[in-house]
Each structure stands twice: as structure tokens, then as C-alpha cells.
Amino acid sequence: MISLITLVIVAITFAVLLVMIKAGNLTRNGLVGVRTSATMESDAAWQAGHRAAVPALSLGLMIFILGTVAVLLTNHLYGDDMASLAGILALLAGVLPVLIATFTSVKRAAQRAHNEL
């Protein structure tokens, strides 16, 4: 049950981040967003890095949504223990593309934007 609640909270967080990024409302801060040394260099780097993160965040969100459905089905069919395992696997699978993007495309986009200043 805890993994289900965690999946839902993380999915909502990703959805809110995506909306904020697409609207241009996610300003550089120390709390929310992809806070790497590259994205924190300038506002341009922050915006570029987050635009580059949109595909990975979208993929992560879809995995979390599918993971939530998988946890509910697994719980119904096999019980709490298997549902917890499904939830943990879904969380790991959803976070992985975001971590990869953070260390590749987000970093490159942020550095490129900052260097153009």
C-alpha cells in the first residue's frame, strides 16, 4: 500500500513539474526541479535544462501511471507482498529515465544555454 501511495505522489509531482515547465513558470530555486551545477548557472541554463528534461519526465510519468495500475492489479490478484514489489519496480523504472536525462541531455542543454549568454 505504501508503494501505491508513493507512486501516486510521485506521479502528481511529475505532472505538476511538467505543467510548470511547459508554462515557463518553474523559476530557478533551491527546492524543486533539476538542480545540477549546470542548470543552476543561469536562468537560461535552468530553462533550457528543464525543457530538455520534458521527454524523460513524461516517460517517467507514464511509467508511474502504468505502475499504479500494475500495483492495483497485482494487489487484487496476488496480494500485498507482490503489489509492494511491483510498486518498488515501478518507482525504480520511472526514476531511471529522469536520472539518465539529468546526466546527459539536461546537462548539455543547460551548459549550451549558459555558454550562449
Wavefront OBJ file of the C-alpha trace (Angstrom):
o trace
v 0.000 0.000 0.000
v 2.860 2.376 0.783
v 4.330 1.852 -2.690
v 0.951 2.712 -4.244
v 0.721 5.958 -2.289
v 4.320 6.775 -3.173
v 3.659 6.122 -6.876
v 0.642 8.416 -6.841
v 2.518 11.206 -5.026
v 5.496 10.985 -7.384
v 3.209 10.877 -10.437
v 1.384 14.005 -9.252
v 4.730 15.719 -8.604
v 5.971 14.864 -12.101
v 2.688 16.070 -13.623
v 2.892 19.399 -11.775
v 6.545 19.809 -12.806
v 5.666 19.137 -16.437
v 2.865 21.707 -16.378
v 5.127 24.290 -14.737
v 7.988 23.653 -17.168
v 5.753 23.831 -20.228
v 4.174 27.057 -18.953
v 7.593 28.544 -18.167
v 6.631 29.030 -14.511
v 9.391 26.966 -12.918
v 11.998 29.523 -11.940
v 15.458 28.738 -10.640
v 15.227 27.760 -6.980
v 16.853 25.528 -4.404
v 13.919 23.207 -3.803
v 12.100 21.973 -6.920
v 13.440 20.942 -10.315
v 16.604 19.530 -11.803
v 19.185 21.266 -9.645
v 22.584 20.439 -11.070
v 25.595 22.713 -11.278
v 24.834 23.169 -14.988
v 21.179 24.152 -14.539
v 21.925 26.467 -11.621
v 24.468 28.533 -13.638
v 21.875 30.946 -15.044
v 18.179 31.391 -15.713
v 18.756 30.492 -19.377
v 20.538 27.291 -18.367
v 17.729 26.466 -15.939
v 15.032 26.905 -18.586
v 16.976 25.017 -21.280
v 17.792 22.152 -18.943
v 14.186 21.757 -17.899
v 12.922 21.888 -21.470
v 15.394 19.079 -22.226
v 14.005 17.109 -19.265
v 10.402 17.126 -20.565
v 10.647 13.862 -22.572
v 12.221 11.988 -19.655
v 9.729 13.424 -17.169
v 6.882 12.473 -19.497
v 8.215 8.925 -19.810
v 8.635 8.713 -16.037
v 5.081 9.948 -15.518
v 3.703 7.313 -17.899
v 5.664 4.599 -16.099
v 4.311 5.788 -12.747
v 0.744 5.749 -14.056
v 1.184 2.265 -15.520
v 2.928 1.204 -12.318
v -0.031 2.391 -10.272
v -2.355 0.265 -12.390
v 0.067 -2.683 -12.098
v 0.159 -2.349 -8.303
v -3.631 -2.286 -8.088
v -3.955 -5.349 -10.338
v -1.139 -7.214 -8.603
v -2.658 -6.496 -5.214
v -6.008 -7.806 -6.393
v -4.554 -10.939 -7.982
v -1.573 -11.832 -5.777
v -1.778 -9.849 -2.539
v 0.141 -7.132 -0.745
v 3.645 -8.602 -0.943
v 3.667 -8.875 -4.725
v 1.972 -5.478 -5.042
v 4.749 -3.927 -2.946
v 7.358 -5.494 -5.197
v 5.532 -4.218 -8.291
v 5.432 -0.740 -6.755
v 9.138 -0.702 -5.988
v 9.960 -1.869 -9.502
v 7.682 0.807 -11.000
v 9.325 3.518 -8.891
v 12.789 2.450 -9.998
v 11.721 2.183 -13.640
v 10.114 5.637 -13.543
v 13.051 7.396 -11.929
v 15.671 5.809 -14.198
v 14.900 7.846 -17.363
v 14.936 11.063 -15.348
v 18.330 10.251 -13.847
v 19.753 9.368 -17.250
v 18.365 12.572 -18.768
v 19.747 14.646 -15.910
v 23.261 13.442 -16.585
v 23.039 13.684 -20.377
v 20.627 15.915 -22.282
v 19.694 18.229 -19.410
v 23.310 18.937 -18.560
v 24.269 19.540 -22.215
v 21.276 21.818 -22.840
v 21.944 23.861 -19.704
v 25.634 24.262 -20.485
v 24.888 25.244 -24.088
v 22.331 27.865 -22.978
v 24.674 29.299 -20.346
v 27.578 29.492 -22.817
v 25.406 31.444 -25.265
v 24.976 34.271 -22.729
l 1 2 3 4 5 6 7 8 9 10 11 12 13 14 15 16 17 18 19 20 21 22 23 24 25 26 27 28 29 30 31 32 33 34 35 36 37 38 39 40 41 42 43 44 45 46 47 48 49 50 51 52 53 54 55 56 57 58 59 60 61 62 63 64 65 66 67 68 69 70 71 72 73 74 75 76 77 78 79 80 81 82 83 84 85 86 87 88 89 90 91 92 93 94 95 96 97 98 99 100 101 102 103 104 105 106 107 108 109 110 111 112 113 114 115 116 117
